[in-house]
Amino acid sequence: MDDFRVLIIDDDDKLVALLRDYFARFRLGVVGARDGEEGLRVLDEEKPSLVVLDVMLPGLDGFGVCREIRRRSTVPVIMLSARGDAVDRIVGLELGADDYLPKPFEPRELVTRIQAVLRRVGPRPGVGTLAFDGLTVRPDEREAFLDGVALGLSGMEFDLLLLLARHPGKKFTRDEIQSHLQGIEAGAYGRSIDVLVSRLRAKLGDDPKTPKYLKSVRGLGYVFLGAPE
């Protein structure tokens, strides 16, 4: 029996077949879809543990699919692109992807990325609810609520919020945040953390000029301002 089910949305049938055979070694089941429309239908039917999504798809491209996935689900998404363009990574993160891998890649690297994301989004028993003025963070449910309304955070957004909220007043550098959120690579993608913070601020309704929760620290990184209740 498979431990997790991975939905691969990619029109390269040979690649999907190869990954299906390879993933079986790691108890990862695979269900495939050849285009975005089929992928969204399978997402609703199969409820996969994670989605591997190619940017270059016939019809609706991967960015459009990712946008729609985030509208209906918080399932982790790893995006693939043959172009290997840093801009693609930034766009993917802006849309809510949890990680990004350029093609061509080694299947073992993709498995490693999948395992890291699944570990990160898995339940963490024993971590209590965090409550601030209007904001509640529930680690066991991997969800946050603003004035009682669920924010619908992606896996990466939730991990960022949890990291900062567990240490109110602590100033985190971008490198420190990056090391905690292992799905984001260092180096060429330095904007990734800023993009992630921007997405989280938007969902929190937090104005960067007069922040209530997430404050920028010039030349360093970010700090969580909320006072625990």
C-alpha positions as CSV (number, residue, x, y, z in Angstrom):
1,M,0.0,0.0,0.0
2,D,1.3,3.5,-0.9
3,D,2.0,5.9,1.9
4,F,1.2,8.9,-0.2
5,R,-0.4,9.6,-3.6
6,V,1.2,12.1,-5.9
7,L,-0.7,13.7,-8.8
8,I,1.7,14.5,-11.8
9,I,0.3,17.0,-14.3
10,D,2.6,16.7,-17.3
11,D,1.9,15.8,-21.0
12,D,5.2,13.8,-21.2
13,D,3.9,10.3,-20.9
14,K,7.3,8.7,-20.8
15,L,8.4,10.9,-17.9
16,V,5.2,10.1,-16.0
17,A,5.7,6.4,-16.6
18,L,9.3,6.6,-15.4
19,L,8.4,8.5,-12.3
20,R,5.5,6.1,-11.5
21,D,8.0,3.1,-11.5
22,Y,10.6,5.0,-9.6
23,F,8.3,6.5,-7.0
24,A,7.0,3.0,-6.2
25,R,10.4,2.3,-4.5
26,F,9.6,5.0,-2.0
27,R,5.9,4.0,-1.4
28,L,4.7,7.0,-3.4
29,G,1.7,6.2,-5.6
30,V,1.3,8.2,-8.8
31,V,-1.8,9.3,-10.7
32,G,-1.2,11.2,-13.9
33,A,-3.0,13.9,-15.9
34,R,-1.9,15.2,-19.4
35,D,-3.3,18.7,-19.2
36,G,-4.6,21.3,-16.7
37,E,-8.3,20.6,-17.1
38,E,-7.8,16.9,-16.5
39,G,-5.4,17.6,-13.6
40,L,-8.0,19.7,-11.8
41,R,-10.6,17.0,-12.3
42,V,-8.3,14.4,-10.9
43,L,-7.3,16.7,-8.0
44,D,-11.0,16.8,-6.9
45,E,-11.5,13.1,-7.4
46,E,-8.3,11.7,-6.0
47,K,-7.4,14.2,-3.2
48,P,-3.7,13.6,-3.6
49,S,-1.1,14.3,-1.0
50,L,1.0,16.5,-3.3
51,V,0.9,17.8,-6.9
52,V,3.9,17.8,-9.3
53,L,2.9,20.4,-12.0
54,D,4.7,21.2,-15.2
55,V,4.6,24.8,-16.3
56,M,4.5,24.0,-20.1
57,L,1.1,22.3,-20.6
58,P,-1.2,22.2,-23.6
59,G,-4.2,24.6,-23.1
60,L,-4.2,26.0,-19.6
61,D,-0.6,26.4,-18.6
62,G,0.9,25.4,-15.2
63,F,0.6,28.9,-13.8
64,G,-3.1,29.0,-14.5
65,V,-3.5,25.5,-13.0
66,C,-1.6,26.5,-9.9
67,R,-3.8,29.5,-9.5
68,E,-6.9,27.4,-9.7
69,I,-5.5,24.7,-7.3
70,R,-4.8,27.4,-4.7
71,R,-8.4,28.6,-5.2
72,R,-9.8,25.2,-4.2
73,S,-7.1,23.5,-2.1
74,T,-4.1,23.8,0.2
75,V,-2.4,20.7,-1.3
76,P,1.4,21.1,-1.7
77,V,2.5,21.9,-5.2
78,I,6.0,21.4,-6.8
79,M,6.3,23.1,-10.1
80,L,8.5,21.9,-13.0
81,S,9.8,23.9,-15.9
82,A,12.2,23.1,-18.8
83,R,13.1,26.7,-19.1
84,G,14.8,26.8,-15.7
85,D,14.0,30.5,-15.5
86,A,14.3,32.3,-12.2
87,V,11.2,34.4,-13.2
88,D,9.2,31.2,-13.5
89,R,10.1,30.3,-9.9
90,I,9.1,33.7,-8.6
91,V,5.8,33.6,-10.5
92,G,5.2,30.0,-9.2
93,L,5.8,31.1,-5.6
94,E,3.6,34.1,-6.0
95,L,0.8,31.8,-7.1
96,G,1.3,29.6,-4.1
97,A,3.7,26.8,-5.2
98,D,5.7,25.2,-2.4
99,D,8.8,24.3,-4.4
100,Y,10.2,24.5,-8.0
101,L,12.5,22.2,-9.9
102,P,14.0,22.9,-13.3
103,K,14.0,20.2,-16.0
104,P,15.9,18.0,-16.7
105,F,16.2,16.6,-13.2
106,E,17.2,13.4,-11.5
107,P,14.2,11.4,-10.2
108,R,15.9,11.0,-6.9
109,E,16.1,14.8,-6.5
110,L,12.4,15.1,-7.1
111,V,11.7,12.4,-4.5
112,T,13.9,14.2,-2.0
113,R,11.9,17.4,-2.7
114,I,8.6,15.6,-2.3
115,Q,9.7,14.0,1.0
116,A,10.9,17.3,2.3
117,V,7.6,19.1,1.5
118,L,5.5,16.2,2.9
119,R,7.5,16.2,6.2
120,R,7.1,20.0,6.4
121,V,3.3,19.9,5.9
122,G,2.8,16.8,8.1
123,P,1.0,17.0,11.5
124,R,3.1,18.1,14.4
125,P,1.5,16.7,17.5
126,G,2.1,18.5,20.8
127,V,2.4,22.0,19.3
128,G,-0.3,24.1,20.9
129,T,-2.5,26.7,19.4
130,L,-1.0,30.2,19.2
131,A,-3.4,33.1,19.7
132,F,-2.8,36.8,19.0
133,D,-5.0,39.9,18.6
134,G,-7.5,38.6,16.0
135,L,-5.1,35.9,14.7
136,T,-5.2,32.2,15.7
137,V,-2.6,29.7,14.4
138,R,-3.4,26.0,14.9
139,P,-0.3,23.8,14.1
140,D,-2.2,20.5,14.4
141,E,-4.7,21.6,11.7
142,R,-2.0,23.5,9.7
143,E,-4.4,26.5,9.4
144,A,-4.6,30.0,10.6
145,F,-7.7,32.1,11.3
146,L,-8.2,35.8,11.2
147,D,-11.2,37.0,13.3
148,G,-12.5,33.4,13.1
149,V,-12.2,33.1,9.3
150,A,-9.8,30.5,7.8
151,L,-7.0,32.1,5.8
152,G,-6.6,29.2,3.4
153,L,-2.8,29.3,3.6
154,S,-0.5,27.2,1.3
155,G,1.9,24.9,3.0
156,M,4.8,27.3,2.6
157,E,2.8,30.3,3.8
158,F,1.7,28.4,6.9
159,D,5.2,27.3,7.7
160,L,6.5,30.9,7.4
161,L,3.7,32.2,9.7
162,L,4.3,29.4,12.3
163,L,8.0,30.1,12.3
164,L,7.6,33.8,13.0
165,A,4.6,33.5,15.3
166,R,6.4,31.0,17.6
167,H,9.0,33.7,18.2
168,P,7.3,37.1,18.5
169,G,9.8,39.9,18.5
170,K,12.7,37.8,17.2
171,K,14.3,39.3,14.1
172,F,14.8,36.6,11.4
173,T,17.2,37.1,8.5
174,R,16.2,35.9,5.1
175,D,18.9,33.2,5.3
176,E,17.5,31.9,8.6
177,I,14.0,31.8,7.1
178,Q,15.3,30.1,4.0
179,S,17.0,27.4,6.1
180,H,13.8,26.7,7.9
181,L,11.7,26.6,4.8
182,Q,13.8,23.9,3.0
183,G,11.7,23.9,-0.1
184,I,13.3,27.3,-1.2
185,E,16.8,27.3,-2.5
186,A,19.3,29.9,-1.6
187,G,21.4,32.0,-4.0
188,A,19.7,32.8,-7.3
189,Y,16.3,33.0,-5.9
190,G,16.8,35.6,-3.1
191,R,13.5,37.2,-3.9
192,S,11.6,34.1,-2.9
193,I,11.3,35.0,0.8
194,D,10.0,38.5,0.0
195,V,7.4,37.1,-2.4
196,L,6.3,34.6,0.3
197,V,6.0,37.4,2.9
198,S,4.1,39.5,0.4
199,R,1.6,36.7,-0.2
200,L,1.1,36.1,3.5
201,R,0.7,39.8,4.2
202,A,-2.1,40.0,1.6
203,K,-4.0,37.1,3.3
204,L,-3.5,38.7,6.7
205,G,-4.6,42.1,5.4
206,D,-1.4,43.5,6.8
207,D,-0.2,46.9,5.5
208,P,3.6,46.8,5.2
209,K,3.7,50.6,6.0
210,T,1.8,50.1,9.3
211,P,2.1,46.4,10.0
212,K,0.1,44.6,12.7
213,Y,1.8,41.2,12.3
214,L,4.7,41.1,9.9
215,K,7.3,43.9,10.0
216,S,10.3,44.3,7.6
217,V,13.7,44.9,9.2
218,R,15.7,46.9,6.8
219,G,18.7,45.1,5.5
220,L,18.0,42.0,7.5
221,G,14.6,40.3,7.2
222,Y,11.4,40.1,9.2
223,V,9.9,40.1,12.7
224,F,6.5,39.0,14.0
225,L,4.8,41.8,16.0
226,G,1.8,40.1,17.4
227,A,1.5,39.9,21.2
228,P,0.4,36.5,22.5
229,E,-3.0,36.4,24.3
